Amino acid sequence: MVGVITVMQMQGKTETTLYLSEQQSPLFKNTAVTITTFSTAPMAYNIEFKAPPETSPLLQKHVGQLKTAFKDPKKEFNFQIHEIMISLQEDESK
């Protein structure tokens, strides 16, 4: 499902991006998931899904459930999720 993983570190900011392939799930082909953290807030993350137009509405529909899952008081996570964002993947042909 993951085709490529990149990690970029710059001035206290770390971005880890997973590029999903269609091998396991054609629906998420060309979707990128970026997890960002800052050295000033360790164990606190922002998650961004960059998806093609056909996938973005599905992710948007379920983002609330994902946010709720990370805030479930029954689960004691040793990290925090600050933001979960959905954006459209830029057209690479331009």
N, C-alpha and C positions, 0 to 999 in steps of 0.2 A: 504494500500500500504506500509506503514512503519511498519515493524515488531518490531524493537527495536531502541531506541535512546540512545546513550551513550555520556556523556560529561566528558572530562578529562582536568584538569587544572594542569599545572606544570610550575613553574618558569616563569611566565609571558606569557605562551602560553596556549591557550584554543582550544581544538579540539572537535567539535560536529559531531558525526557520526550517520547517518541515514542508517539503514539496510533495504533495500526494500524487500518485500515479493512478491510472485506470486499471492496473493489474487486478487489484482486489475489489475495487468499487468504482465503476465507470461514472457514477453520479458525482464523485468528488475529484474527477480528473482535472488537473491544472489548478487545484486549490492549494493555497499556501497557508500554513498556520505559523504565526510568529509569536513567540513568547519572549517578553521583554522584562528585564529586571535592572535595577539600579543599585550601585554599591551603597548608596545612602539608605536603601530600604531592602536589606537582604530578606529573602523568603517572602517577598511580595511581588506579584507578577501581574502583567497586563497580557491579554491574549487577543490577537487579531487574526481573523479569518479573511483572507483575500480570495474571493471566489468568482468564477465566471458568472455571467448574468443568469444562466439557467440553474445554477446551484444556490446563489445568494438568497432567494426567497425561502428556500427550505431551511437554511441555517438561521435566517432571521426569525423564522417561525418558532424555532426551538431554543433560541439564545436565552430566553427567560428561564427555561427548565435547567439549562446548564448553570446559570448564575445561582439558582436556588440550590442545586446539588452541591455547589461549593460552600454554601452557607448553612448546610444542614447541621443543626446543633447536636445531632446524634453521632456525627462523625467528627473526630478531633484531628483536623488537618494541622500539620506543623508549618503551614504556609498560608498566605492570603492571596486571593484574586481580587485585584482592584477594578479592572475593567475587562469586559469582553466585547469586542467590536467586530462588526461585519462590514466589509467594504468590497467594492467590485474590483476584480482583477483588471489591471490595465491591459489594453489591447497591445500585444507585442508587435503587431504588424505596422504600427505607426512610427 
